C-alpha cells in the first residue's frame, strides 16, 4: 500500500492535443514512472464554418471540444502536424578533445540547420534532441525548425482556446517512441505508417530513433474500397523506403502500422509484402495501449498521442518549440567581466585619478578599438568559411560527373557478335554525394566524393553460353562488378553493372577476351 501511495504521489496528469486540417484528437492520461493510465479521449472533426487558417475561430472551437475531457486535464502538450516544421537528422562532428561540449552543441546544430534550410533566420525556432546518454555530446541528433509565423499562429490559437500549453511538439516524436521500442526488439530498421483522417505519415526508425519522416496528404474517398486505399499507401511506403536507402544495401526488417484492427493489419501485410519484410501493428508500449472502444479510424491519431504521454512519463529529452535549447550567451559573460573590471577601475581611479587619468583613457580607447576590430574580423571570417564550404561542396559535386559516353563505348566493345544477342533495355544512374571529413576544425578536414555508377541492361540471347560469355568479358575488364537480376532463363539476360570509376580506364575488355561464341544452330 505504501509503495502504491508513493507511485501515485509521483504521478501527474497530462493532456496531449493534436490539431490538423481534419479536426482535433485529445488524450488525457496519468503518467508516472510505472507507465501511463488513460483517463479519457476525445476526437472531433472541424466544422465546415471554421476556416483552417483562422486562429481565433480554431481556438474558440477547440475550447468547446476541450471541455469534453472533463475538468482535470493537467499539463497540456500541443502537437502540430508533420508539415508544420522541418525535421533533419544531423551528424555533429567530434572536437579535438573527443566530444563537443554541451554548451557548444546548440550553436553547432543551429549553424547546420541554417545552412541547410530555406527558412528565414529571423524568428525561426530551432530545437534538437541531444545524443542519448552514454554517447557523449557528439553523434547523431534529431533537429527541427518552425517558422516564426507558424509559431505565432499556434500561440494565438492556444490563447483563443484558453489553453496554456507547457510544450509544443510534432506528432512524429510520439510515433517514434512506440516504433523505437519495436525496432530495438527486432534489431533491424522499421518503416512506420501512421494513417489519420488528415493524411499518412511514413517514419523510418533506425538505431533506436527517428531517422527520416515523410507526410503526404493522401485523401481517402468515402466510396473507395479499403483494398484500393491500402494499395496506394503501400506504394508510397515502398517509395519512401527506396528514397531513404538510395544505393545502400540495407534490408528492412518490418513495416509497422500504428493502430490495431482489420484495416491496419491488412495495410501492414500489403506494405510488407511489397517490401519483402514482416508486417506489424502497434497499439501501445510495454503492454499498455489504448482503451477498448476506440474506433479504428481514430487509432492512428490517438496512438501517436499515447506515445507523447509515454515520452513524458520517461522524462526523456525531446523536441519543444516553446522551450528550445539555446546556445549559452557568451556575450553576457563578457559583458559581466567588463562591468566587474570597470568597477575595479573606478575604485582605483578614485585613488589615483590625477596620476592615471590620461593613461587610463588611452588604454580604454585601445581596448574598444581592438574589440570592434576583432568582432568585425570574426564576422567576416565566419562568412568566408560558409561561402568556402558551399563553393567546395559545389566543386566536389561537379567533379563527380560520370563519363557516360566512355562507359557506353567500353560496353559496346564487349557486346557479342551481331545476331547472337538483342538489347531490350539499358539505363544508367549515378550516386555522387560529396562528404566532408573534419579533422580539427573547418577547413582543415578533407573532402571526399564517393561515386557509384550503376548500369542496368537486359535483352535476349540465342542461348545461355552467349550471356555467360558476355558476363565474363565484362568482368575481365576489371571496371565493373556484375550482378544478375531477374529470372535465370537460357534465352534472356538481365545484368546490373556497378563501378566507382568516372570513366573506364586501361585496356578494354574486348581486346583481351576471345570472340563471343556463335549462337547454337546458326551456320557461317
ABEGO torsion letter per residue (X at the ends): XAAAAAAAAABBBBBBBBBBAAEBBBBBBBBBAAEBBBAEBBBBBBBAABBAABAAAAAAAAAAAAAAAEABAEBBBBBBBAAABBBBBBBBBBBAAGBBBAAAAAAAAAAAAAAABABBABGBBBBBBBBBBGAEABEBBBBBBBBAAAAAAAAAAAAAAGBBBABBBBAAAAAAAAAAAAAAAAGBBBBBBBBBAAEBBBBBBBGGBBABBBBBBBBBBAABBAAAAAAAAAAAAAAAAAAAAEABBBBBABBBBBEBEAAAAAAAAAAAAAAGBBBBBBABBGGBBBBBGBBAAAAAAAAAAAAAAAAAAAGBBBBBAABBBBBBBAAAAAAAAAAAAAAAAAAAAAAAAAAAAAAAAAAAAAAAAAAAAAAAAAAAAAAAAAAAAAAAAAAAAAAABBBAAAAAAAAAAABBBBGABBBABBBBBBBBBBBBBBBABOAABBBBBBBBBBBBBBBBBABAAAAAAAAAAAAAAGABBBBBBEBBBAABBBBBBBBABABBBEBBAAAABBBBBBBBGBBX
